[in-house]
Amino acid sequence: MPMPFNPAVMTNGGIALLTKAQAGECSIEFTRMVIGDGTYSADEETVAALQARTSLKSLKNSYAMSGVTVYTDNSVKLTALLTNQDPVTLEPLVTEGYYINEIGVYAKEKDGGDDTE
């Protein structure tokens, strides 16, 4: 039976942030979840190529985290409400359909500037 998703890959930036947190130099704040419809060639799908990425190939929407909880001793449960409605204007965010082919999770140093995301 085919798997519907490829395994998750942590980017080099995410690895560096996690390393700083493990060393006690900062705390991690998960900031947003993003989705897109980008498709990747075989060369772009390698672990090394995905680790080097700093953004999705074709970003469509960005959502604030609505929950972050410790799930097990070595995992965190992240929750975000994926909706097509702008929370302020109540207008649709996207007016044309697309397939969600990529998902990203952004984090930064807690109390750090946006440049640490």
N, C-alpha and C positions, 0 to 999 in steps of 0.2 A: 504494500500500500504506500503510495507516495506521501511524503511529508508536505503539508501545506506551507510551511515556512522554513527558511534556512536558519541555521543556528545564529544566535545573536553574536555580534562582534563589538568589543569595546575599542574605541578609537585610541590612538596614541595620546591625545589630549585627556581622554577619560582615564587612561592608565596613569598618566602623570598626576592627575588630581587625586586619584585613589592612593597613590604612593605617598603624596604629601599628607593626606589624611591619616594613613596608617602610621606615619612617622610623627604624628601629633602636631604637625605644623599648621593644620587648618581643619575645619569641619566642612562637610559637603552639604550643599543646598541644591536639591533637584528643582529646576526652574520651569521646565516645560517639556511637553511631548509634541513632536511634529510628525506629520504624515505627508507623503508625496506619492507621485505616480511614476517616478523614474524607473527605467529599466537599464540593466547593466550587462555589458558584454562579459564574456568569459574572463578576460583579463581584468576587468573592473571588479569581478566577484571574488577575486582571491582574498584571503584573509589579510595579507599585507596591504593590498590596495584599499580595502575597506577600513583598515586601521588608520591609514593615512588621511582619510577623509575628514573634513571639518564641517560638512553640511550635507544635506540630502541632495541628490542629483536634480530632483524636480519638486521642490517644496510646494505644497498646496495649502496647508493650514498649520497653525501653531496653537496649542492649548496649554493653559496654566495647569499645574498640578493641583488636584483637589484633595489628595491624600498621600501621605508617605508614612509607612509603618514598618517596623521590624517584623519580618515574616518568620524567619528561622534564624539560627545562629550565624548563618552566612548569606542571608538574602533579605532584600527589602521589597515590599509590595508598593508599587507606584500606581496611583489612580488618577485618571484625567477623564473629564467628560468630553467626548468627541461629538461635537454638534456642528450643524451647518448654520446655526443662528448666532449672529453677533450679540453678545450679552448686553451691550449698551443700546444699540439701535434696533435690535430685534430683526434686522434685515438678514437675508441669506448671505453667507460668506462666499459661497461658490454657486454659480448658476449653471455650470455644465458638469455632467457626471464624469467620474474617473475611477479607476481601480486603485486601491491602496496597495502599492507595491513596496513601499519602504516606510519604516517607522524609526524615529530617532528620539532619544532621551537626552536632554541637556541638563547640565549641572554646573555649579560654580562654587568657588570658595564662599562659605557663609560669611557674611559681612564684608566680602570682597567686592570690588567693582565689577561692572558688567564685562570688563575685559578679561575676567577670569573664567567666563562661561565657556 
